[in-house]
Amino acid sequence: MKSIACFIDPLVSASPDTVEAAFQEALPSLFSRLPDYRFFLLSSFPDLTWEENVGNQVELVQLTIPKIFLANNETRLKKGLKTWIDQHQPSVYISFDKEAMVESAGNTLLFSTASRLLADSKGKRMVKAPAKLPAWTRSSMICLPFTSDKEQVLQVFPAIENLVNVHDPALQPDCPSISWSEQETIKIRHSGGRDYFLYVGPLHAGNEIIELLKSYSLLKKWLMTGMPLILAGPVTDETTQLESLLKTYKYRADVTLLPDLDPVELSPLLAGAYLMAYPYRVGAATWPLEWAISAGTPLITTSHTDTKEICGEGAWYAPAGDLDAWAHQMMLLYKDEHQRSQLIEKEQQQHLVRNQSITLDQYALFIRQLSA
């Protein structure tokens, strides 16, 4: 039986709203697509357990980290990885950390982003390839999330073009639609029985959310609408600052902050929204876009190459920082039920071609290609 070794420490230590965390949740579904392979999950964390029921197909391996005089933890971890891989020789080695690549592994698959690959040892962005190419450039395949990532990497490392694949990580499970009665219950609980605008994503005090609030102010001024705005999502280091800012916001009575809602509550909240506005910035979480599309909730997001790869025609776009454009888009969807229905239909079409199942099928194909 062919074997796949996957170094999972970057997944385990990732923040809950990242692609890495979503990948960890999707691992059992990926394994089920490769029943003729055996998977070894390599980790340096001593207390980690694996409880997913996929038979004897998966084994969690606690790496033996050697004690090397004057060596740092990273060097010792690399040595432990190399020792295990040299001993077991897996058919494919998968990593989410460019620093955890093992050249003797043979067939290697690296999942990363341009910002990570182009960061040098001091954290500065590389503008040209160093004389000694980093080990990750000798991977068998590098999987990046967006075309823009590929373009950035190839500007610095043009020789690795044949190694790079772009496949956006649509790893979120579907956010199902809800019934009319469920929607009414949610509105009674969170918005006084009224339809509501929604932001779902990390709750920070950055320009994106501040500008969304300013756009909402414009909308209130133009329409004199009582439709409230709900801000929901994971807490960040800036959530307390956001709470303080909202205390001085003119329309604070119509804004509700719902931090750290359980996904069981967050999913129907999104599915029941009149529309979702998600101002995106490069490197920000993309799972709210996936959720909105799968739920069929009308979506307005930032006009950017990344968002357009994710959403296609299943979203309306407004330039970052253009308050009038954001407010105008919200106003049109508020007033024109026909355009709103058309957008929902396009979302459903987009979800058919971009979803977790298609992504995992593609990843399984990558693995089979490398191990052939």
C-alpha positions in Angstrom: 0.0 0.0 0.0 1.3 3.4 -0.9 1.8 5.8 2.0 1.4 9.6 2.4 3.1 11.5 5.2 1.7 14.8 6.2 3.4 17.2 8.6 0.3 18.7 10.5 1.8 21.0 13.1 1.0 24.1 11.0 -2.6 23.0 10.8 -3.0 22.2 14.5 -1.5 25.6 15.5 -3.4 27.7 13.0 -6.0 30.3 14.0 -9.6 29.0 13.6 -10.5 31.3 10.7 -7.6 30.3 8.5 -7.3 28.0 5.4 -5.0 25.7 7.5 -7.7 25.2 10.1 -10.2 24.4 7.4 -7.8 21.9 5.8 -7.4 20.1 9.1 -11.2 19.7 9.4 -11.4 18.4 5.8 -8.6 15.8 6.2 -11.0 12.9 6.9 -12.9 13.7 3.7 -9.6 13.8 1.7 -8.6 10.4 3.2 -11.9 8.9 2.2 -11.1 9.8 -1.4 -7.9 7.8 -1.3 -8.9 4.4 0.3 -5.9 2.7 -1.3 -3.4 4.8 0.6 -2.1 4.8 4.2 -1.7 8.2 5.8 0.9 9.1 8.5 0.2 12.4 10.3 3.5 13.7 11.6 3.6 16.0 14.6 5.9 17.3 17.3 3.1 18.0 19.7 3.2 15.4 22.6 -0.5 15.6 23.6 -2.1 15.5 20.2 -4.7 12.8 19.5 -6.6 11.7 16.3 -10.2 10.6 16.9 -11.7 10.6 13.4 -13.0 7.2 12.4 -11.4 6.3 9.1 -10.4 2.7 10.0 -6.8 1.8 10.1 -6.0 4.1 7.2 -4.5 6.9 9.4 -1.8 6.7 12.0 -0.7 9.7 14.1 3.0 9.7 14.6 4.7 11.5 17.5 8.1 12.6 16.0 11.2 11.9 18.0 13.0 15.2 18.3 16.7 14.7 18.9 18.7 16.7 21.5 21.4 18.5 19.6 23.8 20.7 21.5 23.3 24.4 20.7 20.7 23.7 18.0 17.4 25.6 18.0 14.0 24.0 18.0 13.5 24.4 14.2 16.8 22.6 13.4 15.9 19.8 15.8 12.5 19.5 14.3 13.9 19.3 10.8 16.3 16.5 12.0 13.4 14.6 13.5 11.3 14.9 10.3 14.2 13.8 8.1 15.0 10.8 10.3 11.4 9.5 10.1 11.1 10.1 6.4 14.5 8.6 5.6 13.4 5.5 7.6 9.9 5.1 6.1 10.2 6.6 2.6 6.6 7.6 2.0 5.2 7.8 -1.5 4.4 11.5 -1.0 5.4 14.0 1.7 2.9 16.9 2.2 3.8 20.0 4.1 2.2 23.4 4.8 5.4 24.9 6.0 8.2 25.8 3.6 10.7 25.4 6.4 9.6 21.8 7.0 10.5 20.5 3.5 12.8 17.4 3.5 14.8 17.0 0.3 15.3 13.3 0.7 11.5 12.8 0.8 11.3 12.3 -2.9 7.8 13.3 -4.1 6.9 16.4 -2.1 3.7 18.5 -2.2 3.8 22.0 -0.6 0.7 24.1 0.2 1.6 27.7 0.7 1.0 31.3 -0.3 3.1 34.0 -2.0 3.6 36.0 1.1 5.0 33.0 3.0 7.2 31.7 0.2 8.7 35.1 -0.5 9.5 36.0 3.1 13.3 35.6 3.8 14.8 34.4 7.1 14.3 37.8 8.6 10.7 38.1 7.5 11.5 40.6 4.7 10.0 40.1 1.3 12.3 38.9 -1.4 12.5 40.9 -4.6 15.0 38.6 -6.3 16.1 35.0 -5.9 19.1 34.4 -3.6 22.2 32.8 -5.0 21.4 29.7 -3.1 17.8 28.7 -3.9 15.7 27.7 -0.8 14.9 24.1 -0.3 11.2 24.6 -1.0 11.9 25.4 -4.7 12.9 21.8 -5.2 9.4 20.5 -4.2 7.7 18.2 -6.7 4.6 20.4 -6.7 3.6 23.7 -5.1 0.0 24.5 -4.6 -1.0 28.1 -4.3 -4.5 29.5 -3.6 -4.7 32.3 -6.2 -3.4 33.3 -9.6 -2.0 36.4 -8.0 0.1 34.2 -5.7 1.6 32.4 -8.7 2.4 35.6 -10.5 4.2 37.0 -7.5 6.2 33.9 -6.9 7.3 33.5 -10.5 8.4 37.1 -10.6 11.2 36.1 -8.2 11.6 32.4 -9.1 10.6 32.1 -12.8 12.4 28.7 -13.2 9.9 26.9 -11.0 6.9 27.6 -13.2 6.3 24.0 -14.0 6.1 23.1 -10.3 3.3 25.6 -9.4 -0.4 24.8 -9.5 -3.1 27.2 -8.6 -6.2 25.7 -6.9 -8.2 27.9 -4.6 -8.8 26.3 -1.3 -12.6 26.0 -1.1 -12.5 23.9 2.0 -15.6 25.0 3.9 -18.5 22.6 4.2 -21.7 24.0 2.8 -23.7 26.6 4.7 -27.2 25.3 4.2 -30.2 27.5 3.5 -32.9 27.7 6.2 -36.7 27.7 6.2 -38.9 30.7 6.5 -39.8 29.9 10.0 -36.2 29.4 11.0 -35.4 32.8 9.4 -38.2 34.5 11.4 -36.9 33.0 14.6 -33.4 34.3 13.9 -34.7 37.8 13.2 -36.7 37.8 16.4 -33.6 36.8 18.4 -31.0 39.1 16.8 -32.7 42.0 14.9 -36.0 42.7 16.6 -37.9 40.8 13.9 -36.5 42.9 11.0 -34.5 41.9 8.0 -30.8 42.7 8.6 -27.5 43.4 6.8 -24.6 41.3 7.9 -20.9 41.2 8.2 -19.4 37.9 9.0 -15.6 37.6 9.6 -12.9 38.3 12.1 -14.0 41.2 14.4 -11.2 43.8 14.1 -11.0 47.6 14.2 -9.2 47.9 10.8 -10.2 50.3 8.0 -12.3 47.7 6.3 -14.9 47.4 9.1 -14.7 51.2 9.8 -15.4 52.0 6.2 -18.3 49.5 6.2 -19.8 51.3 9.1 -19.4 54.6 7.3 -21.1 53.2 4.2 -23.9 51.9 6.4 -24.3 55.5 7.7 -24.6 56.8 4.1 -27.3 54.2 3.4 -29.2 55.2 6.5 -29.0 58.8 5.4 -30.2 58.0 1.8 -33.0 55.6 2.7 -34.0 56.4 6.3 -34.2 52.6 6.7 -34.4 50.9 10.0 -32.8 47.7 8.7 -30.0 46.9 11.3 -26.4 45.8 10.7 -25.0 42.8 12.5 -21.3 42.2 12.9 -20.5 38.6 13.8 -17.4 36.4 13.8 -14.3 35.3 15.7 -12.8 37.6 18.3 -9.5 39.2 17.5 -7.0 41.3 19.5 -8.8 44.4 18.2 -12.4 43.4 19.1 -12.3 45.4 22.3 -11.2 48.4 20.3 -14.1 47.9 17.9 -16.5 47.7 20.8 -15.2 51.0 22.1 -15.6 52.6 18.6 -19.2 51.4 18.3 -20.1 53.3 21.6 -19.5 56.6 19.8 -21.1 55.5 16.5 -24.1 57.6 15.4 -26.3 54.6 14.6 -25.0 52.4 17.4 -28.6 51.4 18.3 -28.9 49.7 15.0 -25.6 47.8 15.1 -25.3 44.5 17.0 -21.9 42.9 17.7 -22.0 39.1 18.1 -18.5 37.8 18.9 -17.4 34.2 18.9 -20.8 32.7 17.9 -20.7 28.9 17.6 -20.7 27.8 14.0 -24.1 26.1 14.7 -25.5 29.6 15.4 -23.4 31.6 12.9 -24.3 29.5 9.9 -28.1 30.1 10.1 -27.5 33.7 10.9 -25.7 34.1 7.6 -28.2 32.0 5.7 -31.0 34.3 7.0 -29.4 37.6 6.2 -30.9 40.0 3.6 -27.4 40.5 2.3 -23.8 40.1 3.5 -21.1 42.8 3.0 -17.6 41.6 3.4 -14.8 44.1 2.8 -11.8 41.9 1.9 -8.1 42.8 2.3 -5.2 40.7 0.9 -4.4 37.8 3.2 -7.7 38.1 5.1 -10.0 35.1 5.8 -11.9 33.9 2.7 -14.3 31.5 4.4 -17.0 34.1 4.8 -17.2 34.4 1.0 -17.5 30.6 0.7 -20.3 30.5 3.3 -22.3 33.3 1.7 -22.1 31.7 -1.7 -23.1 28.2 -0.5 -26.0 29.7 1.6 -27.3 31.8 -1.3 -27.0 35.0 0.7 -26.6 38.1 -1.6 -23.0 39.2 -1.3 -21.1 42.5 -1.7 -17.3 42.3 -1.4 -14.2 44.2 -2.4 -13.2 44.4 -6.0 -10.0 42.3 -6.1 -8.5 39.6 -8.2 -8.7 37.2 -5.3 -12.3 37.8 -4.5 -13.2 37.5 -8.2 -11.5 34.1 -8.4 -13.5 32.9 -5.4 -16.9 34.5 -6.2 -17.0 34.9 -10.0 -20.3 36.4 -11.0 -21.8 35.3 -7.6 -21.1 38.6 -5.9 -21.3 42.3 -6.4 -18.0 44.2 -6.1 -17.1 47.7 -4.8 -13.7 49.3 -4.7 -11.9 49.3 -1.4 -12.5 52.5 0.5 -15.2 53.8 -1.9 -17.9 54.5 0.6 -20.4 55.7 -2.0 -20.0 52.6 -4.0 -20.5 50.3 -1.1 -23.6 52.2 0.1 -25.0 52.3 -3.5 -24.6 48.5 -3.9 -26.3 47.9 -0.6 -29.1 50.3 -1.6 -29.7 48.6 -4.9 -30.0 45.2 -3.4 -32.3 46.6 -0.7 -34.6 48.2 -3.2 -34.5 45.9 -6.2 -35.8 42.4 -5.5 -35.2 41.3 -9.1 -31.5 42.1 -9.0 -31.3 40.4 -5.6 -32.9 37.2 -7.0 -30.5 37.3 -10.0 -27.5 37.5 -7.8 -28.7 34.6 -5.7 -29.1 32.5 -8.9 -25.5 33.4 -9.9 -24.3 32.4 -6.5 -25.8 29.0 -6.8 -24.2 28.6 -10.2 -20.8 29.6 -8.8 -21.2 27.1 -5.9 -21.6 24.3 -8.4 -18.1 24.8 -9.8 -16.4 25.9 -6.6 -16.9 23.9 -3.4 -15.2 21.7 -0.9 -15.9 18.5 -2.8 -14.3 19.7 -6.0 -11.3 21.1 -4.1 -10.7 17.8 -2.3 -11.1 15.8 -5.5 -8.4 18.0 -7.1 -6.1 17.5 -4.1 -6.6 13.8 -4.3 -5.6 13.9 -8.0 -2.4 15.8 -7.1 -1.5 13.1 -4.6 -2.2 10.3 -7.2 -0.1 12.1 -9.8 2.8 12.5 -7.5 2.8 8.9 -6.3 2.3 7.4 -9.7 
